[in-house]
């Protein structure tokens, strides 16, 4: 019987008891909320937040990522807390009573908060940058993370049922949540202690699926809310996508657009915990991206319609290192088309345009926090929202038509509104920004292949600074090789068998053939293998007979093919592999994997079902047990030779390389390989799978930002590998020699892989005479905007660079995009020389977009200036 639901007191504002203490020299802050906003020390705040997940990058990257977020106009950094990495092995609490009775030392729970798992260090790094933190504890996180962030051992607790009114689950969830809160409190990291954490989240998007759990699900949700509040963090708690979140928890919105969202109480602020800046990538899918004009439109609409807190999911996505990706089939790259890319470089113009949007929003903050908006229709699909209180006045003019530009009249003045855009007026008069008009520069990042850096099949390397010792190899045996293999009748589900200790599970059986069996057609028989996924390889008598794989849309596999059998004993070895465990949906924890049958041999005269035969099971690979991925452990398995096998399955490769000089991000291009995992100096950089191609159709050459966005609207790289480049964090590398180890499952040629660095290429910008002036020219709503008009600005991405070349310059009607601009029918003859004089030899330059500066090549036409430059 479910316990009675906890009833929490409702309040117009959450009253927080603030301790009069100091942590790290900072003053304790009082964080509350009212119907308009979060209230910090009695002041309503308009806040911009962005997600950066600490384990998807490395500690040496954290300060730079956080600083770029701050420079981009963020106030808050949001992160999930990933239970599985902090408690990969269940603690020893169940031995406490027995130990105390015997007088022996009590065992303690084992947690891991080291390295990139050091949550407190990450939060402190955010505090050092002067930003706030939203700590989304969950502890279910989803996040395209393996098993939704739950440790696999949770699945094996007797009687447990995830995310419902179940005592074993609630006990474990409360214990870990309490551990996280106590760890943060112990470091003085809550705002009530003088730290940066101003918000916490319990559960995650449970409202999307709670109906599947019925009344126990609702009871669990109320319990989770009460449990969270009882931990006394001194800051508000939220539940995202939970329309019935009980007071005092704030229910918040997740999605591509949240302007129409309304909280479940008039006493709660309108908050957006996940504004999806792009979308995640799956192996076998095309690469999704989201135009910045649409993202900026969504942001402006949210603040226009009464929102005061929005978070980009994600602001930096990072990399799914090791085997952390979920899905299944989530790629190793978690770039997400975020404002800061996977490698830690700003993505332009997304980062810059959003920075300008944030500045425009902040100019409106005095009016936004002073009152509620009033709305006025400006015609069909157009509206004005006005915030006016005393001398403070801010207005947002929106054109929500997905096709047509509009000219509207507001307060007696005419304004042009491009389709699907919002103009922001911090003084209710002057437009400082339109979301569809980008003033920010474009930077084309590129992967630079180190000259002659391909590692040849004979081990030679022609570039001295990247000299390697040659390739060694080790053969991974087919089938059962371990003494601890298990034999039993019937087919076993994979996750229950492996507990995710490895991606791999061998299924092995044998069959005696006399020659007259009804399932034979001569020496052949048709073999059928059905699997829940995710990847299958079939070996007959030690030889590969075929393979199959599922996909992100369906992991199911049905493999069928004629095989040749020999008289006497025939061995059937099936290798099943997972590619990340399910992370989302009702009862996602019960989604299985592996070969569940039937496994059947058939011929013209009959069939035999092997599903109930005796099968022998081996968890993982022999090379995994021998730690072949760890170069510090010598193994006689490695064979060093001038030549090595290629394009054969189940093989390990090892070599040495020297890290590229400088500080540019490093990646490995795995073109030429099949599918596997890679380690650099013993640290896994994740699964690689360059042979998994995206569908041929569905991509667009240019994505129209106008109209509602969806994850399938803007796709690229159709018919190409979903991912060929795999990030190697600089902290994984060491001076001098570095070890690279690969396990190749399908077969490939390591001589074709390349070491590459990610660098900024051309810098470009295109600004028209119709654009607003640069946002920095507006000081405050009380001061008039400078009359200089629109300007084009360029800046080199690195501090030690200057603009060395102007590749293109045109004032008139240029067309195209960065790297492929072309002159229009109207083009000033002075443009190139004017731009060269202003920009060559300096790190940044600004050019007025005006006929007064370039001459007028075509009167009566709105002209633009397009420039492409190179820095060195």
PyMOL commands that set and color helices and strands:
alter all, ss='L'
color gray80, all
select helices_A, chain A and resi 54-56+59-71+83-86+93-102+115-117+119-128+146-149+152-156+167-186+191-193+206-208+210-230+292-304+350-363+365-368+464-466+494-498+588-590+622-625+730-732+750-752+775-777+831-839+851-854
alter helices_A, ss='H'
color red, helices_A
select strands_A, chain A and resi 22-23+26-27+31-33+38-40+43-45+47-52+76-80+132-138+197-202+236-240+250-255+271-276+287-288+309-316+374-379+382-389+392-399+406-410+413-417+421-425+433-434+442-449+472-475+486-489+504-513+524-531+535-540+543-549+557-564+568-577+595-603+606-609+614-619+639-640+651-658+665-669+676-680+683-688+715-716+725-728+737-744+754-768+791-795+803-812+844-848+864-871
alter strands_A, ss='S'
color yellow, strands_A
deselect
rebuild
show_as cartoon
